[in-house]
Amino acid sequence: MRIAVTGANGLIGAQVVRSAARQGHQVTAVVRPASDRRGLAGADAALAETELDDQATLANALAGAQALIHCAGLFSYAAAPGELAEANVAGTAALLKCARLLGVERVVVTSSSVTCGSSLLPETRSEVDRSAPDDSRPEYFASKLSQEETARHIGADIGLDVVIACPTAVVGGPDWRLTPSNALIVGYLLNPLRTTSPAGGCNVVSVRDVADAHVLLAEKGTPGERYLVGGENVTWQHFHELLSELTGGTGPRTFATHTSAYLAASALELAAKLTETTPLMTRAEAATMGQYYWYSSDKLARLGYQPRSARRALVEALGWLSTSPHVPRFARSTFRLDPSVLEARELTPRPLAD
């Protein structure tokens, strides 16, 4: 199959490109002209540059594609509502219409598991669940729900097969920036108090499993359906215990409250503003503390999906992060990495300085 992948330089997109090529598909990696392409180094794919609102170059990028995997979007808890709506909703709508005109038969749209909502109790949610309207939820959640609804409606209206992929907390790399899910790992490792939450949890999934799932949905997904793409449900305490174990540290040592989490996020946002960087946590994220973001991927499993365990996903994520610029050297020097993490590291030789 000839597959085009938008957002191909991002965390998920780059791995989708590699997964599709590994499975014998002809792949075109679609990227913006000024984007960072380090994650695509060595990938077996053609490269096409375009802005998604540039009809001429977009037509060239999608020419001949039978399927499109749309990974481009804005994953941010700090972005303004208008910016999120433009990137995740309007951008997706325009792309689908263009793809249909160019003869693309199927589109897999990357959404998010947050569109299925969360629970105050340790309950598992599925594709039939929906995120309830809530003024306190991050604007990112609302933008992804709107993206899903828009994509399904447009697909039905114009006769385009649209399948929705809803990844959970995606960890791993490589990636040129620190996505919010990977920032959860780094934030904990840089926190001298090693703080956790007494309630709540998430579903942890490896980026490689997410990539394979996107290709699987391009091949076998049912049009108009959404599929949760997850791994293992864990409490925040267990999540942090795994990180401590795998890096040779102790903890978690303290439990956060909503107030302490909000104050910590405020400080991180201020520091990020002063240094012109992305905060490791935002107040919008802090507001979700105590919720269970637990999901079932049984629907996708019926198509053959078999994800890694949470421990293995974190092993591979730490294997990358421990050699990446996202973790400061002073922090890395304190790690006593588990042998499994050492084995997972992908070291790239570089010439010695003169």
MIFI-921862 format. One line per field, with one value per residue (C-alpha): x, y, z. Coordinates in steps of 0.02 Angstrom, whole numbers, plus 50000, padded with zeros to 5 digits. Layout:
REM MIFI-921862
X = X / ...
Y = Y / ...
Z = Z / ...
This chain:
REM MIFI-921862
X = 50000 / 50058 / 50044 / 50073 / 50107 / 50081 / 50176 / 50308 / 50444 / 50347 / 50356 / 50216 / 50233 / 50416 / 50382 / 50231 / 50343 / 50466 / 50332 / 50244 / 50407 / 50460 / 50296 / 50328 / 50222 / 50282 / 50290 / 50296 / 50346 / 50254 / 50339 / 50335 / 50478 / 50569 / 50538 / 50667 / 50689 / 50814 / 50685 / 50675 / 50861 / 50887 / 50701 / 50654 / 50533 / 50515 / 50511 / 50383 / 50382 / 50220 / 50115 / 49948 / 49856 / 49959 / 49850 / 49981 / 50123 / 50001 / 49934 / 50111 / 50143 / 49986 / 49995 / 49970 / 49936 / 49803 / 49801 / 49844 / 49894 / 49867 / 49984 / 50008 / 49930 / 49962 / 49986 / 50001 / 49921 / 49994 / 49931 / 49787 / 49615 / 49616 / 49786 / 49727 / 49567 / 49660 / 49788 / 49682 / 49509 / 49518 / 49681 / 49609 / 49450 / 49544 / 49663 / 49525 / 49436 / 49597 / 49640 / 49471 / 49494 / 49665 / 49596 / 49652 / 49541 / 49569 / 49629 / 49683 / 49668 / 49772 / 49660 / 49683 / 49613 / 49559 / 49408 / 49343 / 49349 / 49413 / 49344 / 49357 / 49363 / 49486 / 49372 / 49420 / 49340 / 49312 / 49270 / 49085 / 49128 / 49141 / 49227 / 49095 / 49089 / 49189 / 49251 / 49402 / 49469 / 49617 / 49574 / 49677 / 49544 / 49406 / 49506 / 49535 / 49352 / 49302 / 49434 / 49360 / 49182 / 49232 / 49335 / 49196 / 49063 / 49170 / 49215 / 49031 / 48984 / 49117 / 49131 / 49303 / 49348 / 49400 / 49466 / 49508 / 49660 / 49655 / 49826 / 49843 / 49999 / 50130 / 50308 / 50472 / 50574 / 50672 / 50595 / 50667 / 50549 / 50478 / 50295 / 50184 / 50183 / 50373 / 50379 / 50288 / 50440 / 50568 / 50470 / 50469 / 50654 / 50700 / 50590 / 50698 / 50542 / 50493 / 50310 / 50165 / 49976 / 49879 / 49741 / 49723 / 49825 / 49855 / 49872 / 50052 / 50093 / 50254 / 50267 / 50318 / 50157 / 50059 / 50147 / 50110 / 49929 / 49912 / 49972 / 49856 / 49709 / 49757 / 49745 / 49600 / 49510 / 49322 / 49276 / 49190 / 49253 / 49370 / 49500 / 49589 / 49775 / 49842 / 49954 / 49938 / 49835 / 49939 / 49911 / 50020 / 50105 / 50152 / 50205 / 50325 / 50384 / 50433 / 50531 / 50624 / 50662 / 50726 / 50839 / 50906 / 50825 / 50707 / 50529 / 50402 / 50431 / 50286 / 50105 / 50042 / 49878 / 49780 / 49845 / 50027 / 50016 / 49935 / 50069 / 50209 / 50134 / 50120 / 50305 / 50353 / 50250 / 50334 / 50508 / 50469 / 50408 / 50568 / 50678 / 50567 / 50548 / 50401 / 50345 / 50360 / 50184 / 50047 / 49904 / 49785 / 49874 / 49876 / 49686 / 49673 / 49764 / 49670 / 49577 / 49595 / 49637 / 49618 / 49566 / 49538 / 49613 / 49511 / 49430 / 49599 / 49662 / 49529 / 49624 / 49786 / 49857 / 49975 / 50058 / 50206 / 50187 / 50200 / 50369 / 50438 / 50371 / 50458 / 50618 / 50626 / 50577 / 50715 / 50838 / 50810 / 50788 / 50945 / 51051 / 50946 / 50965 / 50796 / 50875 / 51014 / 51185 / 51178 / 51021 / 51091 / 51244 / 51131 / 51051 / 51095 / 51006 / 50930 / 51017 / 50859 / 50870 / 51054 / 51012 / 50873 / 50986 / 51018 / 51191 / 51250 / 51439 / 51503 / 51678 / 51786 / 51825 / 51998
Y = 50000 / 50178 / 50275 / 50459 / 50511 / 50691 / 50754 / 50627 / 50717 / 50704 / 50571 / 50461 / 50508 / 50460 / 50289 / 50264 / 50298 / 50166 / 50039 / 50056 / 50041 / 49890 / 49805 / 49830 / 49984 / 50125 / 50276 / 50463 / 50563 / 50729 / 50869 / 51058 / 51147 / 51209 / 51057 / 50960 / 50791 / 50707 / 50576 / 50521 / 50490 / 50330 / 50299 / 50206 / 50336 / 50474 / 50649 / 50782 / 50960 / 51056 / 51165 / 51078 / 51234 / 51247 / 51156 / 51148 / 51070 / 50963 / 50889 / 50840 / 50765 / 50656 / 50611 / 50424 / 50387 / 50256 / 50289 / 50438 / 50428 / 50600 / 50621 / 50809 / 50912 / 51011 / 50913 / 51047 / 51094 / 51269 / 51323 / 51446 / 51377 / 51461 / 51387 / 51213 / 51228 / 51289 / 51149 / 51002 / 51039 / 51159 / 51083 / 50907 / 50959 / 51042 / 50896 / 50766 / 50861 / 50881 / 50696 / 50643 / 50752 / 50673 / 50496 / 50443 / 50299 / 50292 / 50410 / 50363 / 50516 / 50524 / 50583 / 50547 / 50432 / 50585 / 50597 / 50442 / 50535 / 50484 / 50418 / 50461 / 50274 / 50145 / 50099 / 50054 / 50153 / 50102 / 50178 / 50193 / 50320 / 50506 / 50647 / 50747 / 50937 / 51016 / 51194 / 51137 / 51014 / 51066 / 51149 / 51014 / 50886 / 50987 / 51012 / 50825 / 50783 / 50913 / 50845 / 50670 / 50727 / 50837 / 50699 / 50569 / 50688 / 50743 / 50563 / 50515 / 50668 / 50650 / 50461 / 50445 / 50300 / 50383 / 50282 / 50364 / 50309 / 50362 / 50335 / 50340 / 50407 / 50379 / 50360 / 50331 / 50411 / 50475 / 50646 / 50819 / 50893 / 50833 / 50786 / 50798 / 50609 / 50597 / 50755 / 50657 / 50545 / 50685 / 50790 / 50649 / 50611 / 50794 / 50813 / 50797 / 50754 / 50616 / 50661 / 50550 / 50556 / 50452 / 50425 / 50415 / 50336 / 50322 / 50195 / 50183 / 50133 / 50123 / 50237 / 50087 / 49997 / 50154 / 50163 / 49980 / 50009 / 50154 / 50044 / 49904 / 50025 / 50083 / 49902 / 49833 / 49970 / 49990 / 50158 / 50279 / 50186 / 50244 / 50130 / 50154 / 50122 / 50083 / 49972 / 49939 / 50031 / 50084 / 50196 / 50351 / 50274 / 50117 / 50222 / 50319 / 50163 / 50087 / 50243 / 50240 / 50055 / 50071 / 50220 / 50152 / 50283 / 50284 / 50343 / 50402 / 50492 / 50614 / 50627 / 50780 / 50871 / 50969 / 51130 / 51078 / 51014 / 51176 / 51281 / 51174 / 51187 / 51377 / 51386 / 51276 / 51382 / 51541 / 51464 / 51405 / 51578 / 51658 / 51532 / 51523 / 51334 / 51215 / 51183 / 51005 / 51024 / 51153 / 51206 / 51124 / 50958 / 50981 / 50999 / 50820 / 50747 / 50610 / 50552 / 50377 / 50383 / 50196 / 50120 / 49955 / 49914 / 49755 / 49820 / 49844 / 49679 / 49592 / 49653 / 49578 / 49717 / 49656 / 49799 / 49794 / 49801 / 49967 / 49914 / 49874 / 50036 / 50134 / 50033 / 50085 / 50265 / 50279 / 50197 / 50345 / 50483 / 50434 / 50480 / 50626 / 50813 / 50813 / 50748 / 50861 / 50785 / 50817 / 50710 / 50571 / 50561 / 50508 / 50364 / 50182 / 50114 / 49941 / 49820 / 49813 / 50001 / 49990 / 49856 / 49965 / 50114 / 50154 / 50233 / 50328 / 50352 / 50526 / 50588 / 50646 / 50832 / 50888
Z = 50000 / 49965 / 50128 / 50165 / 50345 / 50401 / 50553 / 50505 / 50603 / 50768 / 50903 / 50836 / 50652 / 50638 / 50713 / 50599 / 50449 / 50509 / 50553 / 50385 / 50288 / 50392 / 50346 / 50160 / 50123 / 50011 / 50126 / 50100 / 50254 / 50247 / 50346 / 50357 / 50263 / 50419 / 50530 / 50628 / 50541 / 50657 / 50704 / 50522 / 50499 / 50403 / 50376 / 50216 / 50150 / 50023 / 50096 / 50047 / 50113 / 50128 / 50239 / 50262 / 50203 / 50043 / 49916 / 49779 / 49879 / 49978 / 49817 / 49768 / 49940 / 49934 / 49750 / 49724 / 49908 / 49942 / 50129 / 50237 / 50420 / 50494 / 50643 / 50624 / 50762 / 50918 / 51080 / 51212 / 51377 / 51366 / 51194 / 51172 / 51126 / 50956 / 50914 / 50963 / 50862 / 50708 / 50712 / 50771 / 50701 / 50553 / 50491 / 50495 / 50406 / 50263 / 50246 / 50233 / 50095 / 49998 / 50021 / 49950 / 49796 / 49768 / 49772 / 49946 / 49999 / 50187 / 50324 / 50500 / 50613 / 50772 / 50913 / 51099 / 51232 / 51332 / 51217 / 51308 / 51473 / 51644 / 51808 / 51993 / 52030 / 51960 / 51816 / 51638 / 51497 / 51316 / 51147 / 51193 / 51329 / 51298 / 51388 / 51482 / 51461 / 51601 / 51613 / 51713 / 51585 / 51476 / 51311 / 51226 / 51276 / 51195 / 51035 / 51013 / 51042 / 50913 / 50793 / 50807 / 50778 / 50631 / 50549 / 50562 / 50495 / 50348 / 50307 / 50301 / 50198 / 50063 / 50055 / 50134 / 50249 / 50413 / 50561 / 50727 / 50831 / 51014 / 51095 / 51284 / 51374 / 51239 / 51303 / 51215 / 51079 / 50996 / 50981 / 50956 / 51086 / 51251 / 51233 / 51389 / 51416 / 51414 / 51520 / 51656 / 51667 / 51664 / 51789 / 51915 / 51893 / 51918 / 52071 / 52228 / 52330 / 52209 / 52228 / 52175 / 52186 / 52313 / 52185 / 51997 / 51861 / 51676 / 51536 / 51477 / 51299 / 51198 / 51048 / 50945 / 50987 / 50942 / 50775 / 50734 / 50783 / 50660 / 50517 / 50575 / 50571 / 50396 / 50343 / 50445 / 50542 / 50517 / 50438 / 50556 / 50710 / 50848 / 50927 / 51093 / 51072 / 51244 / 51346 / 51532 / 51663 / 51814 / 51965 / 51977 / 52128 / 52032 / 51881 / 51992 / 52083 / 51916 / 51870 / 52036 / 52018 / 51839 / 51879 / 52044 / 52152 / 52299 / 52303 / 52283 / 52448 / 52462 / 52408 / 52316 / 52348 / 52220 / 52299 / 52300 / 52122 / 52064 / 52149 / 52078 / 51903 / 51922 / 51967 / 51820 / 51701 / 51765 / 51749 / 51573 / 51524 / 51588 / 51498 / 51343 / 51360 / 51378 / 51559 / 51623 / 51695 / 51675 / 51789 / 51666 / 51691 / 51880 / 51875 / 51811 / 51962 / 52052 / 51897 / 51825 / 51641 / 51622 / 51456 / 51369 / 51198 / 51177 / 51018 / 50937 / 51007 / 50903 / 50750 / 50815 / 50925 / 51063 / 51161 / 51280 / 51469 / 51559 / 51629 / 51457 / 51385 / 51524 / 51502 / 51319 / 51358 / 51489 / 51370 / 51255 / 51384 / 51480 / 51328 / 51267 / 51299 / 51385 / 51545 / 51614 / 51642 / 51829 / 51840 / 51731 / 51844 / 51989 / 51895 / 51924 / 51774 / 51777 / 51657 / 51552 / 51524 / 51478 / 51350 / 51277 / 51245 / 51063 / 51065 / 50912 / 50892 / 50855 / 50813 / 50956 / 50968 / 50912
